[in-house]
Amino acid sequence: MSTPDATPASPQPPLRVAIVGASGYAGGEALRIALGHPHLEVVQVTSERFAGEPVGNVHPNLRGVTRLRFEPLADLREVDVLIAGLPHGTFAGQLERFEDHADVLIDLSSDMRLQDPERYERTYGAPHPAPDRLVEFVYAMPERNRNRLVGAKRIAGAGCIATATQLAIAPFLKTPILAKHDVIADAKIGSSAAGASPSRASHHPERAGALRSYAPVGHRHEPEISQAFDDRMAIHLSATAVERVRGILVTAHLFVQDGTSEQDVLMALRDAYDDEPFVRLVLARKGIHRVPDPRILDGSNYADLGFALDRDSGRLVMLAAIDNLVKGTAGHAIQSLNIAAGFDETAGLTFPGLHP
Ligand SMILES: NC(=O)c1ccc[n+]([C@@H]2O[C@H](COP(=O)([O-])OP(=O)(O)OC[C@H]3O[C@@H](n4cnc5c(N)ncnc54)[C@H](OP(=O)(O)O)[C@@H]3O)[C@@H](O)[C@H]2O)c1
């Protein structure tokens, strides 16, 4: 028999979410994840080009999953959480307007990542539109920033290559393993990283079969990674476009002290990541799956890390694979929101990827 004491507490209502720039690849992926999230209700999605059209016209994977239609940004309503997947430079210019509509703001662009306005100007070639506000944003890197994300109301999504590179390097800064605080990181990246808007570089005859080094030096994520390591590490990043739609593989070359063993490397990795829900160590020494491969991570929030050590030369090669649109963008944003809002950190994010 039920008594007043036995009445279950009413469950918390879901957080109401708007996704602006939801027709894009990053916004679309945030939408896909949020629609399957137990504590989020997506109430509005915006697109200027597709205003009035059902979501499924643009993201056919979401046909039948939602009845939402795109609305123009001018019709933005009040929500609990606003996730912005807008081109670089668009979010910061409208920050005050967005905060009139939402308690929690998550920006997936690079607008709010760099904390120093001068570094921003050097990197992006223009003054920051809201330099005084940069300090309010917490960088969405749960593995390195979990405590600061608790209760955060302003969250800056991390760069996709920056995410994979940091995961590969971070464990070794806490140990005496490194002989030099220099890393050479080579990132291979699929075409979805460039977004849904067509360009000459994304035109099929130019992009198909690509193996094109588009940023041998000067990649914009270099300062972001340096900042994340408090400038204690010199980052030398090169990026190459490859024949995939999703996925990043970062190969990071580190230089370790004489006598460093595989066991030392493994201990540093285990120490950093054994309790991390979305970092997997790939430690098999035989077979075709002995190295991280972005191919099996499509749609997944996992980051797979592996390594090889050349003991003679002291070169440690770290490999990090992610899906740029999930662990590299929308996934780490939702993981950060889970932490900020006090949800289970893995809520909505447990899809393991596909094989074969
Ligand atoms: N793609 C990735 O792997 C990735 C990874 C990490 C971070 N990011 C960042 O996420 C952001 C979005 O990237 P994306 O790849 O999703 O780009 P995208 O596919 O080109 O999408 C851009 C979105 O922004 C909207 N938009 C464009 N200009 C606008 C404006 N002036 N006002 C309002 N809405 C506007 C577009 O809507 P319409 O339908 O109206 O054109 C579209 O929904 C970028 O800042 C990017 O750097 C992307």
PDBQT file of the ligand as one rigid body, heavy atoms in Angstrom, charges set to zero:
ROOT
HETATM    1  N1  LIG A 401      32.937  20.417 -38.629  1.00  0.00    +0.000 N 
HETATM    2  C1  LIG A 401      33.746  20.092 -37.613  1.00  0.00    +0.000 C 
HETATM    3  O1  LIG A 401      34.344  19.003 -37.580  1.00  0.00    +0.000 OA
HETATM    4  C2  LIG A 401      33.951  21.051 -36.478  1.00  0.00    +0.000 A 
HETATM    5  C3  LIG A 401      34.755  20.638 -35.409  1.00  0.00    +0.000 A 
HETATM    6  C4  LIG A 401      34.965  21.522 -34.325  1.00  0.00    +0.000 A 
HETATM    7  C5  LIG A 401      34.392  22.767 -34.353  1.00  0.00    +0.000 A 
HETATM    8  N2  LIG A 401      33.641  23.153 -35.431  1.00  0.00    +0.000 N 
HETATM    9  C6  LIG A 401      33.111  24.511 -35.430  1.00  0.00    +0.000 C 
HETATM   10  O2  LIG A 401      31.694  24.479 -35.387  1.00  0.00    +0.000 OA
HETATM   11  C7  LIG A 401      31.177  25.591 -36.112  1.00  0.00    +0.000 C 
HETATM   12  C8  LIG A 401      30.197  25.075 -37.166  1.00  0.00    +0.000 C 
HETATM   13  O3  LIG A 401      30.931  24.232 -38.041  1.00  0.00    +0.000 OA
HETATM   14  P1  LIG A 401      30.206  23.324 -39.119  1.00  0.00    +0.000 P 
HETATM   15  O4  LIG A 401      31.250  22.422 -39.632  1.00  0.00    +0.000 OA
HETATM   16  O5  LIG A 401      28.957  22.755 -38.580  1.00  0.00    +0.000 OA
HETATM   17  O6  LIG A 401      29.824  24.418 -40.218  1.00  0.00    +0.000 OA
HETATM   18  P2  LIG A 401      28.621  24.365 -41.265  1.00  0.00    +0.000 P 
HETATM   19  O7  LIG A 401      28.323  22.938 -41.578  1.00  0.00    +0.000 OA
HETATM   20  O8  LIG A 401      29.010  25.258 -42.387  1.00  0.00    +0.000 OA
HETATM   21  O9  LIG A 401      27.367  24.983 -40.492  1.00  0.00    +0.000 OA
HETATM   22  C9  LIG A 401      27.260  26.338 -40.205  1.00  0.00    +0.000 C 
HETATM   23  C10 LIG A 401      25.888  26.650 -39.633  1.00  0.00    +0.000 C 
HETATM   24  O10 LIG A 401      25.830  28.037 -39.284  1.00  0.00    +0.000 OA
HETATM   25  C11 LIG A 401      24.704  28.638 -39.920  1.00  0.00    +0.000 C 
HETATM   26  N3  LIG A 401      25.086  30.015 -40.283  1.00  0.00    +0.000 N 
HETATM   27  C12 LIG A 401      26.032  30.407 -41.152  1.00  0.00    +0.000 A 
HETATM   28  N4  LIG A 401      26.164  31.747 -41.148  1.00  0.00    +0.000 NA
HETATM   29  C13 LIG A 401      25.261  32.208 -40.265  1.00  0.00    +0.000 A 
HETATM   30  C14 LIG A 401      24.916  33.499 -39.803  1.00  0.00    +0.000 A 
HETATM   31  N5  LIG A 401      25.551  34.577 -40.242  1.00  0.00    +0.000 N 
HETATM   32  N6  LIG A 401      23.920  33.609 -38.891  1.00  0.00    +0.000 NA
HETATM   33  C15 LIG A 401      23.269  32.510 -38.413  1.00  0.00    +0.000 A 
HETATM   34  N7  LIG A 401      23.555  31.267 -38.819  1.00  0.00    +0.000 NA
HETATM   35  C16 LIG A 401      24.547  31.110 -39.719  1.00  0.00    +0.000 A 
HETATM   36  C17 LIG A 401      24.396  27.769 -41.111  1.00  0.00    +0.000 C 
HETATM   37  O11 LIG A 401      23.003  27.900 -41.342  1.00  0.00    +0.000 OA
HETATM   38  P3  LIG A 401      22.307  28.092 -42.779  1.00  0.00    +0.000 P 
HETATM   39  O12 LIG A 401      21.533  26.846 -42.993  1.00  0.00    +0.000 OA
HETATM   40  O13 LIG A 401      21.470  29.275 -42.617  1.00  0.00    +0.000 OA
HETATM   41  O14 LIG A 401      23.421  28.289 -43.788  1.00  0.00    +0.000 OA
HETATM   42  C18 LIG A 401      24.739  26.389 -40.576  1.00  0.00    +0.000 C 
HETATM   43  O15 LIG A 401      23.652  25.894 -39.823  1.00  0.00    +0.000 OA
HETATM   44  C19 LIG A 401      32.372  26.302 -36.762  1.00  0.00    +0.000 C 
HETATM   45  O16 LIG A 401      32.711  27.431 -36.024  1.00  0.00    +0.000 OA
HETATM   46  C20 LIG A 401      33.469  25.264 -36.704  1.00  0.00    +0.000 C 
HETATM   47  O17 LIG A 401      34.757  25.819 -36.617  1.00  0.00    +0.000 OA
HETATM   48  C21 LIG A 401      33.395  22.321 -36.473  1.00  0.00    +0.000 A 
ENDROOT
TORSDOF 0
